[in-house]
Amino acid sequence: MGQLSSYRKIGIAVSVLAFSALIVLAGCGPSAEDVLKKSMSSSKEIKTAHYELVTKTKLPRAPLQGGQVAKQTYVQQSKGDIDYRTNDMKIWTEIAPGRPITCLKVGDKQYWQLAGYWYEAPSSFQLPAPVTQALSISQYLKYFKEIKKLPDAKIEGVSCFHIRAIPDMKTLAKLPGVTDLLKDPQGNQVRTVDELEEMKATFDFYIQKDNFYLKSSRQMIEYRAPEDLIKLGYAEPGDKVKAEQILTFTDFNKKLALLPPPNVKPFPAEATQQQ
């Protein structure tokens, strides 16, 4: 569903900010100052990590198409390895349902594997990885109206602190990087600031108790159904789209060997034109 991509980007933008803030607030201790020191210190220890990301988007309605009920829930998966020191990474994802792609970034070059062949991608292409950005922490704390600690939890057998955060969307919607999402790739405004401000978002973060590393996060977003979904019969005016994004980290600080692939082909011209 191409019409969902821009809203996924909104969720990604909010998620990145929330992830950065929670590195600071992930701890449990006698004071906020101790939490800040431990979290800041431990985040600097992470050199490499493996991640898995699952995004589920549920549309309000399922219209009839060709005599059959259309799909109502869409699932997009991504996983990969990241070297935070060099920003090199290898990512498996789907550019559309049923269209897998492997992306490799080594230095300033990107390589995409399509149908079993490796191609050198144009520098203008961007990797679809919401977990690869390292943002400044302190400047984003003010964009959350509520942050609280819930009972501890276990994620994949690992004891974790559980932090819930709710962003102030009216403040967040004013950030330049977020307001850019009001526009389509051609620069035309297709959504309103009101749509961003109305969005409801909740983030649950699970921080490992032994070293304060982020183990997992769960993001829930609800937003107004856009006009294109209404026209296609997936929604009616006033309906809400619900999206859930679960991110899990494993294999911290394992050695990675991310090298350019052999036998690289030039990227197909027709594929470039479709971007």
C-alpha positions in Angstrom: 0.0 0.0 0.0 2.0 2.9 -1.3 -0.4 5.4 0.3 0.7 4.2 3.8 4.4 5.0 3.3 4.4 8.6 4.3 2.5 7.8 7.5 5.0 5.1 8.3 7.6 7.8 8.0 5.8 9.9 10.5 5.8 7.0 12.9 9.5 6.4 12.2 10.3 10.1 12.9 8.4 10.0 16.2 9.9 6.7 17.1 13.5 7.9 16.5 12.9 10.9 18.8 11.4 8.7 21.5 14.2 6.2 21.3 16.8 8.9 21.8 15.0 10.3 24.8 14.6 6.9 26.4 18.3 6.3 26.3 18.4 8.9 29.0 15.4 7.9 31.0 15.7 4.2 30.7 17.1 3.5 34.1 15.8 2.8 37.6 17.5 4.3 40.5 17.3 6.6 43.5 17.5 9.8 41.4 17.1 11.1 37.8 20.7 12.2 37.9 21.9 8.6 38.5 19.6 7.3 35.7 21.0 9.9 33.3 24.6 9.1 34.0 24.1 5.3 33.7 22.0 5.5 30.6 24.3 8.0 28.8 27.4 5.9 29.7 25.9 2.6 28.6 24.6 3.9 25.3 28.2 4.8 24.3 29.2 1.2 24.8 27.0 -0.1 22.0 29.3 -0.6 18.9 27.2 -3.0 16.9 23.7 -4.6 17.2 21.2 -6.7 15.4 17.6 -5.5 15.2 14.2 -6.8 14.1 11.3 -4.5 13.3 7.7 -5.5 12.7 5.1 -2.9 11.7 1.4 -3.7 11.6 -1.0 -1.3 10.0 -4.8 -1.9 10.4 -7.1 0.0 8.1 -10.5 1.0 9.3 -12.5 -0.9 6.6 -12.1 -3.7 4.1 -13.9 -2.9 0.8 -14.9 -5.4 -1.8 -12.5 -5.6 -4.7 -13.1 -7.9 -7.6 -15.8 -9.7 -5.7 -13.5 -10.4 -2.7 -13.0 -8.6 0.6 -9.8 -6.6 0.4 -6.9 -7.0 2.9 -7.3 -4.9 6.0 -4.1 -5.5 8.0 -0.7 -5.0 6.5 2.5 -6.3 8.0 6.0 -5.0 7.1 9.1 -6.6 8.5 12.7 -5.5 8.6 15.9 -6.8 10.2 19.5 -6.1 10.0 23.0 -5.5 11.5 24.4 -2.1 12.3 27.8 -0.8 13.1 27.3 2.4 15.0 31.0 3.4 14.8 31.1 3.5 11.0 27.3 3.6 10.2 27.8 0.6 8.0 24.8 -1.7 7.9 23.1 -4.6 6.2 19.3 -4.6 6.2 16.6 -7.0 4.9 13.3 -5.4 4.4 10.3 -5.2 2.0 9.8 -2.2 -0.4 6.3 -3.4 -0.8 4.4 -6.5 0.5 6.0 -9.6 -1.1 8.9 -7.5 -2.6 11.9 -8.3 -0.4 15.2 -6.4 -0.7 18.6 -6.6 0.9 20.4 -3.3 1.4 24.1 -3.0 2.2 25.8 0.3 3.1 29.6 0.3 3.3 31.3 3.7 3.7 29.5 6.1 1.4 28.2 3.5 -1.1 25.0 1.5 -1.0 24.3 -1.8 -2.6 20.9 -3.4 -3.2 20.2 -7.0 -3.8 17.3 -7.6 -6.2 16.3 -11.0 -7.6 19.6 -12.5 -6.5 21.8 -9.8 -8.1 23.7 -7.0 -6.3 23.5 -3.5 -7.7 25.2 -0.3 -6.7 22.4 2.1 -5.8 22.5 5.8 -6.6 23.7 8.0 -3.6 20.3 9.7 -3.6 18.6 6.5 -2.4 18.0 6.2 1.4 18.0 3.1 3.4 14.6 2.4 5.1 16.0 1.9 8.6 14.4 3.8 11.4 16.9 2.5 14.0 20.1 3.7 12.4 20.1 7.3 13.4 22.0 8.6 16.5 20.3 11.8 17.6 21.2 14.2 20.4 19.3 13.2 23.5 18.8 16.2 25.7 17.1 18.4 23.1 14.2 16.0 22.7 13.2 15.5 26.3 10.9 18.5 26.2 8.7 16.9 23.5 7.2 14.3 25.9 4.3 15.3 28.1 4.4 12.1 30.1 7.2 9.6 31.0 6.6 7.0 33.7 8.1 3.7 34.9 5.9 0.6 34.9 6.5 -2.8 36.5 9.6 -4.6 35.3 9.2 -7.1 32.4 11.2 -9.8 30.6 11.9 -9.6 26.9 13.3 -12.8 25.4 14.2 -13.9 28.9 16.1 -10.7 29.7 15.0 -8.7 32.7 14.1 -5.1 31.7 12.9 -1.9 33.1 9.6 -0.8 31.5 9.2 2.8 30.6 6.1 4.3 28.9 6.3 7.7 27.1 3.7 9.8 25.5 4.9 12.6 23.2 3.4 16.1 23.0 2.3 15.9 19.3 1.5 19.6 19.0 5.0 20.5 20.0 6.6 17.7 18.0 4.6 18.6 14.8 6.5 21.9 14.7 9.9 20.3 14.1 11.2 20.9 10.6 11.9 17.2 10.1 8.3 16.3 11.0 6.6 19.0 9.0 8.4 17.9 5.9 6.2 14.8 6.1 3.2 16.9 5.2 4.5 16.9 1.6 4.7 14.3 -1.1 8.0 13.4 -2.9 7.3 16.3 -5.3 7.0 18.8 -2.5 3.3 19.3 -2.7 1.5 19.6 0.7 -0.9 16.6 0.9 -1.6 16.7 4.7 -2.3 19.3 7.3 -0.6 20.2 10.5 -3.8 19.4 12.3 -3.5 15.7 11.2 -0.1 15.5 12.9 -1.3 17.2 16.0 -4.3 14.9 16.3 -2.2 11.8 16.1 -2.2 9.7 19.3 1.1 7.9 20.1 2.3 5.8 23.0 5.7 4.2 23.3 6.8 1.4 25.6 10.5 0.9 26.1 12.2 -2.1 27.6 15.7 -1.4 29.0 18.0 -4.2 30.1 18.6 -4.0 33.8 22.1 -5.4 33.7 23.6 -2.7 31.4 20.9 -0.2 30.5 20.9 -1.1 26.8 17.6 -0.7 24.9 16.3 -4.2 24.4 12.9 -3.5 22.8 10.3 -0.8 22.1 6.6 -0.9 21.2 5.0 2.0 19.4 1.3 2.5 19.1 0.0 5.2 16.7 -3.5 6.2 15.8 -4.1 8.9 13.1 -6.8 10.3 10.9 -7.5 8.2 7.7 -6.1 10.2 4.7 -8.1 11.1 1.7 -6.5 8.5 -0.6 -7.7 5.6 1.7 -11.2 7.1 1.8 -11.3 7.2 -2.0 -10.2 3.6 -2.2 -12.9 2.5 0.2 -10.6 1.6 3.1 -12.0 4.4 5.3 -14.8 6.9 5.7 -14.4 10.5 7.0 -13.6 10.4 10.7 -12.1 6.9 10.7 -8.8 6.2 12.3 -5.8 4.1 11.1 -4.0 2.1 13.8 -0.4 1.2 13.5 1.9 -0.9 15.9 5.7 -1.1 15.6 7.8 -3.5 17.6 11.6 -3.1 17.6 13.9 -5.6 19.3 17.7 -5.6 19.6 20.0 -8.6 20.1 23.7 -9.5 19.6 25.1 -6.3 21.1 28.8 -5.7 20.2 29.3 -8.7 18.1 31.9 -8.5 15.4 30.5 -7.6 12.0 32.2 -8.1 8.6 30.3 -5.7 6.3 32.2 -5.7 3.0 31.1 -4.6 -0.6 29.6 -7.5 -2.5 31.4 -9.1 -5.4 30.1 -8.9 -9.0 28.2 -5.6 -8.6 26.1 -4.5 -11.5 25.0 -0.9 -12.4 21.6 -0.1 -11.1 18.8 -0.6 -13.7 17.8 2.7 -15.3 14.1 1.8 -15.1 14.3 1.1 -11.4 16.0 4.5 -10.8 13.1 6.2 -12.6 10.6 4.5 -10.4 12.1 5.9 -7.2 
